[in-house]
């Protein structure tokens, strides 16, 4: 069945360490993953991956493959108290490779 899987479900790290989260899916034709965090009811955009090209915001790395069967990995380079949040990956379909979120 088609599905999107994000791991780990929870993660505990110390301040100053790095943290990694992964998102994979099995839906052919979908090749873009957006990463967000939710903190105090606000969603913060962390970057995106189209195919094997990652475009992270400052302080993050995004590597891997957003296509079906691949895995997109979000890395928080250096954890701060503000890093404590709920993190989401969103899978979207892009008709044109020139289309990127603003």
Protein Blocks (a to p, Z undefined) as FASTA:
>chain_A
ZZdddddfbdcddehiacddddddfbehiacdcddddeehiacdfbdcehjaccddehia
cedjfbghiacddddfbacfklgccddddddddfblkbccZZ
